[in-house]
Amino acid sequence: MIRVSVYYPSTEGAAFDHEYYRTTHVPLAQRAWSPISTTVEKGVNGPHVAAVHMTFASMDAFNAAMGSPLTADVMNDVAKYTGIVPVMQISEVVS
């Protein structure tokens, strides 16, 4: 299993529309990439204001998902909810 996490670092003065992210952006990403599971987090205390975690069966499955014709739509949608530059972490789930 592969877990892809996208973190949005707390950035002074930057806005983040959590409602839009949760109700519009993440569902768009789910339609584009069809992950096995998705978890959305709203930061309460720590270095990130938000995060999303998506699980894929394998690295090949993740790479195939990124080839979706909707990937460009997902990337172009980011500006609608934040100006924060996201940080991506790809991990192998070991337990």
DOMI-652735 format. One record per atom (N, C-alpha, C, O, CB): residue in one letter; atom name; y, z, x. Coordinates in steps of 0.05 Angstrom, whole numbers, padded with zeros to 5 digits, m for minus. Glycine has a CB too. Example, Ala and Ser with C-alpha at 12.3 -4.5 7.8 and 13.67 -1.06 7.14 Angstrom:
// DOMI-652735
   residuo   atomo       py       pz       px
         A       N   m00114    00156    00264
         A      CA   m00090    00156    00246
         A       C   m00066    00156    00264
         A       O   m00066    00169    00285
         A      CB   m00089    00181    00226
         S       N   m00045    00142    00257
         S      CA   m00021    00143    00273
         S       C    00001    00157    00258
         S       O    00023    00161    00268
         S      CB   m00012    00114    00282
***
This chain:
// DOMI-652735
   residuo   atomo       py       pz       px
         M       N   m00024    00000    00017
         M      CA    00000    00000    00000
         M       C    00025    00000    00018
         M       O    00026    00012    00039
         M      CB    00000    00024   m00019
         I       N    00045   m00014    00008
         I      CA    00071   m00015    00021
         I       C    00092   m00004    00003
         I       O    00093   m00011   m00021
         I      CB    00078   m00045    00030
         R       N    00109    00013    00013
         R      CA    00131    00023   m00002
         R       C    00157    00013    00010
         R       O    00162    00017    00034
         R      CB    00130    00055   m00004
         V       N    00173    00000   m00006
         V      CA    00199   m00010    00003
         V       C    00220    00008   m00010
         V       O    00222    00011   m00034
         V      CB    00203   m00040   m00005
         S       N    00236    00021    00007
         S      CA    00257    00039   m00002
         S       C    00284    00027    00006
         S       O    00288    00018    00028
         S      CB    00253    00067    00010
         V       N    00302    00027   m00013
         V      CA    00329    00018   m00008
         V       C    00348    00042   m00013
         V       O    00349    00053   m00035
         V      CB    00338   m00006   m00026
         Y       N    00361    00051    00008
         Y      CA    00379    00074    00007
         Y       C    00408    00065    00008
         Y       O    00415    00046    00021
         Y      CB    00373    00094    00030
         Y       N    00425    00079   m00007
         Y      CA    00454    00074   m00007
         Y       C    00467    00099    00005
         Y       O    00471    00119   m00008
         Y      CB    00464    00069   m00036
         P       N    00475    00097    00031
         P      CA    00487    00120    00045
         P       C    00513    00128    00031
         P       O    00529    00112    00022
         P      CB    00492    00113    00074
         S       N    00518    00155    00031
         S      CA    00543    00165    00021
         S       C    00565    00154    00040
         S       O    00564    00158    00064
         S      CB    00543    00197    00021
         T       N    00584    00142    00028
         T      CA    00606    00129    00043
         T       C    00632    00138    00030
         T       O    00637    00134    00006
         T      CB    00604    00098    00043
         E       N    00649    00150    00046
         E      CA    00674    00161    00036
         E       C    00690    00139    00022
         E       O    00695    00118    00033
         E      CB    00691    00173    00059
         G       N    00699    00145   m00002
         G      CA    00715    00127   m00018
         G       C    00700    00104   m00032
         G       O    00713    00089   m00047
         G      CB    00735    00115    00000
         A       N    00674    00102   m00027
         A      CA    00659    00080   m00040
         A       C    00649    00089   m00067
         A       O    00642    00112   m00072
         A      CB    00635    00072   m00022
         A       N    00650    00070   m00086
         A      CA    00641    00075   m00113
         A       C    00612    00066   m00116
         A       O    00603    00048   m00102
         A      CB    00659    00060   m00134
         F       N    00598    00078   m00135
         F      CA    00571    00070   m00142
         F       C    00567    00075   m00171
         F       O    00569    00097   m00181
         F      CB    00549    00087   m00125
         D       N    00561    00053   m00186
         D      CA    00557    00055   m00215
         D       C    00527    00060   m00220
         D       O    00512    00041   m00222
         D      CB    00567    00029   m00229
         H       N    00520    00085   m00223
         H      CA    00492    00093   m00227
         H       C    00481    00081   m00253
         H       O    00457    00073   m00254
         H      CB    00489    00123   m00227
         E       N    00496    00081   m00274
         E      CA    00487    00070   m00300
         E       C    00479    00041   m00297
         E       O    00458    00032   m00306
         E      CB    00508    00074   m00322
         Y       N    00497    00025   m00286
         Y      CA    00492   m00004   m00282
         Y       C    00467   m00008   m00264
         Y       O    00450   m00024   m00270
         Y      CB    00516   m00018   m00270
         Y       N    00466    00008   m00243
         Y      CA    00444    00005   m00224
         Y       C    00417    00010   m00238
         Y       O    00398   m00005   m00235
         Y      CB    00447    00025   m00201
         R       N    00416    00032   m00254
         R      CA    00391    00040   m00267
         R       C    00383    00022   m00290
         R       O    00360    00015   m00294
         R      CB    00393    00069   m00277
         T       N    00403    00013   m00305
         T      CA    00397   m00002   m00330
         T       C    00398   m00032   m00327
         T       O    00386   m00046   m00343
         T      CB    00416    00006   m00351
         T       N    00411   m00042   m00306
         T      CA    00413   m00071   m00303
         T       C    00402   m00081   m00276
         T       O    00385   m00099   m00276
         T      CB    00442   m00080   m00305
         H       N    00411   m00070   m00254
         H      CA    00403   m00080   m00228
         H       C    00373   m00076   m00222
         H       O    00359   m00095   m00215
         H      CB    00419   m00068   m00206
         V       N    00364   m00052   m00225
         V      CA    00335   m00046   m00219
         V       C    00317   m00062   m00238
         V       O    00297   m00073   m00228
         V      CB    00330   m00016   m00222
         P       N    00322   m00064   m00264
         P      CA    00305   m00081   m00280
         P       C    00305   m00111   m00271
         P       O    00285   m00124   m00273
         P      CB    00314   m00079   m00309
         L       N    00328   m00120   m00262
         L      CA    00329   m00148   m00251
         L       C    00311   m00150   m00227
         L       O    00296   m00170   m00224
         L      CB    00359   m00155   m00243
         A       N    00312   m00131   m00209
         A      CA    00294   m00131   m00186
         A       C    00265   m00129   m00194
         A       O    00248   m00142   m00182
         A      CB    00302   m00108   m00167
         Q       N    00259   m00113   m00214
         Q      CA    00231   m00111   m00223
         Q       C    00221   m00138   m00234
         Q       O    00199   m00146   m00229
         Q      CB    00229   m00089   m00244
         R       N    00238   m00152   m00249
         R      CA    00230   m00178   m00260
         R       C    00226   m00198   m00237
         R       O    00208   m00214   m00238
         R      CB    00252   m00188   m00280
         A       N    00243   m00196   m00217
         A      CA    00242   m00215   m00195
         A       C    00217   m00211   m00178
         A       O    00204   m00230   m00169
         A      CB    00267   m00213   m00178
         W       N    00210   m00186   m00173
         W      CA    00190   m00179   m00153
         W       C    00164   m00167   m00163
         W       O    00144   m00167   m00148
         W      CB    00202   m00161   m00134
         S       N    00163   m00158   m00188
         S      CA    00139   m00147   m00200
         S       C    00124   m00126   m00182
         S       O    00101   m00130   m00176
         S      CB    00119   m00169   m00206
         P       N    00138   m00105   m00174
         P      CA    00125   m00084   m00159
         P       C    00104   m00069   m00175
         P       O    00105   m00070   m00200
         P      CB    00146   m00064   m00147
         I       N    00086   m00056   m00162
         I      CA    00066   m00040   m00176
         I       C    00080   m00016   m00190
         I       O    00074   m00010   m00213
         I      CB    00045   m00029   m00156
         S       N    00099   m00004   m00176
         S      CA    00114    00018   m00187
         S       C    00142    00019   m00176
         S       O    00147    00008   m00154
         S      CB    00100    00045   m00182
         T       N    00160    00032   m00191
         T      CA    00188    00034   m00182
         T       C    00198    00062   m00189
         T       O    00193    00072   m00211
         T      CB    00206    00012   m00196
         T       N    00212    00074   m00171
         T      CA    00225    00100   m00175
         T       C    00254    00098   m00167
         T       O    00260    00088   m00146
         T      CB    00211    00123   m00159
         V       N    00272    00107   m00185
         V      CA    00301    00106   m00179
         V       C    00310    00135   m00175
         V       O    00303    00153   m00190
         V      CB    00316    00092   m00202
         E       N    00326    00139   m00155
         E      CA    00337    00166   m00149
         E       C    00367    00165   m00149
         E       O    00380    00146   m00140
         E      CB    00327    00176   m00122
         K       N    00379    00186   m00160
         K      CA    00408    00191   m00159
         K       C    00412    00215   m00140
         K       O    00403    00237   m00146
         K      CB    00421    00196   m00188
         G       N    00426    00210   m00118
         G      CA    00430    00231   m00098
         G       C    00446    00254   m00110
         G       O    00466    00250   m00124
         G      CB    00444    00220   m00074
         V       N    00437    00278   m00104
         V      CA    00451    00303   m00113
         V       C    00464    00317   m00089
         V       O    00487    00326   m00091
         V      CB    00431    00322   m00128
         N       N    00449    00319   m00068
         N      CA    00459    00332   m00044
         N       C    00444    00319   m00020
         N       O    00419    00321   m00018
         N      CB    00455    00363   m00045
         G       N    00458    00306   m00003
         G      CA    00445    00294    00020
         G       C    00460    00269    00029
         G       O    00483    00264    00020
         G      CB    00417    00287    00014
         P       N    00448    00253    00047
         P      CA    00462    00231    00059
         P       C    00463    00205    00042
         P       O    00476    00186    00050
         P      CB    00449    00225    00085
         H       N    00450    00205    00019
         H      CA    00449    00181    00002
         H       C    00458    00186   m00026
         H       O    00452    00207   m00038
         H      CB    00421    00169    00002
         V       N    00474    00167   m00037
         V      CA    00482    00170   m00065
         V       C    00461    00160   m00085
         V       O    00461    00167   m00108
         V      CB    00509    00155   m00070
         A       N    00443    00142   m00075
         A      CA    00422    00131   m00092
         A       C    00401    00119   m00075
         A       O    00405    00114   m00051
         A      CB    00434    00110   m00112
         A       N    00378    00115   m00087
         A      CA    00356    00101   m00074
         A       C    00337    00090   m00095
         A       O    00336    00099   m00118
         A      CB    00340    00121   m00055
         V       N    00322    00070   m00087
         V      CA    00301    00059   m00103
         V       C    00277    00055   m00085
         V       O    00279    00048   m00062
         V      CB    00309    00032   m00117
         H       N    00253    00061   m00096
         H      CA    00228    00058   m00081
         H       C    00210    00040   m00098
         H       O    00205    00046   m00121
         H      CB    00215    00086   m00076
         M       N    00200    00019   m00086
         M      CA    00182    00000   m00099
         M       C    00156   m00001   m00083
         M       O    00157   m00003   m00058
         M      CB    00195   m00028   m00102
         T       N    00134   m00001   m00097
         T      CA    00108   m00002   m00084
         T       C    00095   m00029   m00089
         T       O    00096   m00040   m00111
         T      CB    00090    00020   m00094
         F       N    00084   m00040   m00067
         F      CA    00070   m00066   m00068
         F       C    00042   m00062   m00057
         F       O    00037   m00044   m00041
         F      CB    00085   m00088   m00052
         A       N    00023   m00079   m00065
         A      CA   m00005   m00076   m00056
         A       C   m00008   m00080   m00026
         A       O   m00025   m00067   m00014
         A      CB   m00022   m00096   m00071
         S       N    00009   m00097   m00014
         S      CA    00006   m00103    00014
         S       C    00032   m00115    00025
         S       O    00050   m00121    00009
         S      CB   m00018   m00123    00019
         M       N    00034   m00119    00050
         M      CA    00057   m00132    00063
         M       C    00058   m00161    00053
         M       O    00080   m00171    00049
         M      CB    00056   m00130    00094
         D       N    00035   m00174    00050
         D      CA    00035   m00201    00041
         D       C    00046   m00202    00012
         D       O    00061   m00221    00005
         D      CB    00006   m00212    00041
         A       N    00039   m00183   m00005
         A      CA    00050   m00182   m00032
         A       C    00080   m00178   m00032
         A       O    00094   m00191   m00048
         A      CB    00036   m00160   m00048
         F       N    00090   m00161   m00015
         F      CA    00119   m00157   m00013
         F       C    00133   m00182   m00003
         F       O    00153   m00191   m00015
         F      CB    00125   m00134    00007
         N       N    00122   m00195    00017
         N      CA    00134   m00220    00027
         N       C    00134   m00242    00006
         N       O    00153   m00257    00004
         N      CB    00119   m00230    00052
         A       N    00112   m00244   m00009
         A      CA    00111   m00263   m00031
         A       C    00132   m00257   m00052
         A       O    00145   m00275   m00063
         A      CB    00083   m00264   m00044
         A       N    00136   m00231   m00058
         A      CA    00156   m00223   m00078
         A       C    00184   m00231   m00069
         A       O    00201   m00240   m00085
         A      CB    00155   m00193   m00082
         M       N    00190   m00228   m00043
         M      CA    00216   m00236   m00032
         M       C    00221   m00266   m00034
         M       O    00244   m00274   m00033
         M      CB    00219   m00227   m00003
         G       N    00200   m00281   m00037
         G      CA    00203   m00310   m00041
         G       C    00209   m00319   m00069
         G       O    00212   m00343   m00075
         G      CB    00178   m00324   m00032
         S       N    00212   m00299   m00087
         S      CA    00218   m00306   m00115
         S       C    00245   m00320   m00117
         S       O    00264   m00314   m00102
         S      CB    00219   m00280   m00132
         P       N    00247   m00340   m00135
         P      CA    00272   m00354   m00140
         P       C    00294   m00335   m00150
         P       O    00318   m00342   m00149
         P      CB    00268   m00376   m00159
         L       N    00286   m00311   m00160
         L      CA    00306   m00292   m00170
         L       C    00317   m00274   m00149
         L       O    00336   m00258   m00154
         L      CB    00294   m00276   m00192
         T       N    00307   m00275   m00124
         T      CA    00316   m00257   m00103
         T       C    00346   m00261   m00098
         T       O    00360   m00241   m00094
         T      CB    00301   m00263   m00077
         A       N    00356   m00285   m00098
         A      CA    00385   m00290   m00094
         A       C    00401   m00276   m00116
         A       O    00422   m00265   m00111
         A      CB    00391   m00320   m00094
         D       N    00391   m00277   m00141
         D      CA    00405   m00263   m00163
         D       C    00406   m00233   m00158
         D       O    00427   m00221   m00163
         D      CB    00391   m00269   m00190
         V       N    00385   m00222   m00149
         V      CA    00384   m00193   m00143
         V       C    00405   m00186   m00121
         V       O    00420   m00168   m00124
         V      CB    00356   m00184   m00133
         M       N    00405   m00202   m00100
         M      CA    00423   m00196   m00078
         M       C    00453   m00200   m00086
         M       O    00470   m00184   m00079
         M      CB    00417   m00215   m00054
         N       N    00458   m00220   m00102
         N      CA    00485   m00226   m00111
         N       C    00495   m00205   m00131
         N       O    00519   m00202   m00135
         N      CB    00487   m00253   m00124
         D       N    00477   m00190   m00144
         D      CA    00484   m00170   m00164
         D       C    00494   m00144   m00151
         D       O    00507   m00129   m00165
         D      CB    00459   m00164   m00181
         V       N    00488   m00139   m00126
         V      CA    00496   m00114   m00113
         V       C    00526   m00109   m00116
         V       O    00533   m00086   m00121
         V      CB    00488   m00115   m00083
         A       N    00542   m00129   m00113
         A      CA    00571   m00125   m00114
         A       C    00581   m00115   m00141
         A       O    00603   m00105   m00143
         A      CB    00586   m00151   m00107
         K       N    00564   m00117   m00161
         K      CA    00572   m00108   m00188
         K       C    00570   m00078   m00192
         K       O    00582   m00067   m00210
         K      CB    00554   m00121   m00209
         Y       N    00556   m00064   m00174
         Y      CA    00554   m00035   m00177
         Y       C    00563   m00019   m00152
         Y       O    00567    00005   m00154
         Y      CB    00526   m00028   m00183
         T       N    00566   m00032   m00129
         T      CA    00575   m00017   m00105
         T       C    00584   m00036   m00083
         T       O    00577   m00059   m00082
         T      CB    00553    00001   m00095
         G       N    00600   m00025   m00065
         G      CA    00608   m00039   m00041
         G       C    00593   m00027   m00017
         G       O    00597   m00036    00006
         G      CB    00638   m00037   m00036
         I       N    00576   m00007   m00022
         I      CA    00561    00006    00000
         I       C    00539   m00014    00010
         I       O    00526   m00027   m00006
         I      CB    00547    00032   m00010
         V       N    00537   m00015    00036
         V      CA    00516   m00032    00048
         V       C    00490   m00017    00048
         V       O    00488    00005    00060
         V      CB    00524   m00041    00078
         P       N    00470   m00027    00034
         P      CA    00445   m00012    00032
         P       C    00428   m00013    00058
         P       O    00432   m00031    00074
         P      CB    00428   m00023    00009
         V       N    00411    00006    00060
         V      CA    00393    00008    00083
         V       C    00364    00006    00073
         V       O    00357    00021    00054
         V      CB    00398    00035    00100
         M       N    00348   m00012    00084
         M      CA    00321   m00015    00074
         M       C    00301   m00003    00094
         M       O    00304   m00006    00118
         M      CB    00315   m00045    00070
         Q       N    00281    00010    00083
         Q      CA    00259    00022    00098
         Q       C    00233    00011    00086
         Q       O    00228    00014    00062
         Q      CB    00259    00054    00098
         I       N    00216   m00001    00102
         I      CA    00190   m00010    00093
         I       C    00169    00008    00107
         I       O    00169    00012    00131
         I      CB    00185   m00041    00101
         S       N    00152    00020    00090
         S      CA    00132    00039    00100
         S       C    00105    00033    00090
         S       O    00101    00022    00068
         S      CB    00140    00068    00092
         E       N    00085    00040    00106
         E      CA    00057    00039    00097
         E       C    00051    00066    00084
         E       O    00056    00087    00097
         E      CB    00037    00033    00120
         V       N    00041    00066    00060
         V      CA    00034    00091    00047
         V       C    00006    00100    00058
         V       O   m00013    00085    00055
         V      CB    00033    00088    00015
         V       N    00005    00124    00070
         V      CA   m00019    00133    00082
         V       C   m00033    00155    00067
         V       O   m00056    00162    00074
         V      CB   m00013    00142    00110
         S       N   m00020    00166    00047
         S      CA   m00034    00186    00030
         S       C   m00019    00189    00004
         S       O   m00027    00205   m00013
         S      CB   m00037    00213    00044
***
